[in-house]
């Protein structure tokens, strides 16, 4: 394998099939086209020690607009709140054909070729990737307002959390509908800002130079708030509510193969979703 991020795509080359149009961002707020989040990669990176700030600065400066100009969407990028060696980001596409075309264009293109020598030595493991689709209509990421224009300084914070439910069965066996019809209303009634929910795509990876996990029995849901403490308080209200206890708790417990994983994420200065 040549390099760590793009594998065999490290060779120099020209942009292949560059796509037109730029992505619009990510959180709820604007009325722009949201079809560019029909396919999503949830990418969790482990970095070598003591380089995360440098990686964030490089990513925010070089890898946001350069990908969006090729038709991909950088939904958000984050420091892991609980692990100083982790960086998580979310990338969206209109469909699998757009994914293949966009990734080829970027990893063969001039921006990655000019910056890969700086990025790759900071990566320890970049294979923890989920390839996802919306769990139900209306549960994909909606567009957002424009992000901060440059990578310098600290933008107003906020917090994002991802809850990955590990299930006994694939989510299309009933859990995705249960999440949309019962869990989401119960969460939102308690003040939890549920911004999206995604399930495994279940199709072959059409850009194998970037590996993805083959997990099929999970559902990932995304929330945001002013802080992680605020999110925790809202989740506690939801789980303590009569609605949750009567209509959610038992079904959720039976569906879970093991306890969920929660990613507590701090947006970088230029993350659109915060």
Secondary structure as UniProt FT lines:
FT   HELIX           7..10
FT   TURN            28..29
FT   HELIX           35..37
FT   STRAND          39..47
FT   TURN            49..50
FT   HELIX           52..62
FT   HELIX           65..68
FT   TURN            69..71
FT   STRAND          73..80
FT   TURN            81..82
FT   TURN            84..85
FT   STRAND          86..93
FT   HELIX           96..107
FT   HELIX           110..119
FT   HELIX           120..122
FT   STRAND          123..134
FT   TURN            137..138
FT   STRAND          159..167
FT   HELIX           171..173
FT   HELIX           175..178
FT   HELIX           179..183
FT   HELIX           184..189
FT   TURN            190..191
FT   STRAND          193..200
FT   TURN            208..209
FT   STRAND          218..225
FT   HELIX           228..240
FT   HELIX           242..247
FT   HELIX           249..255
FT   STRAND          256..267
FT   TURN            269..270
//
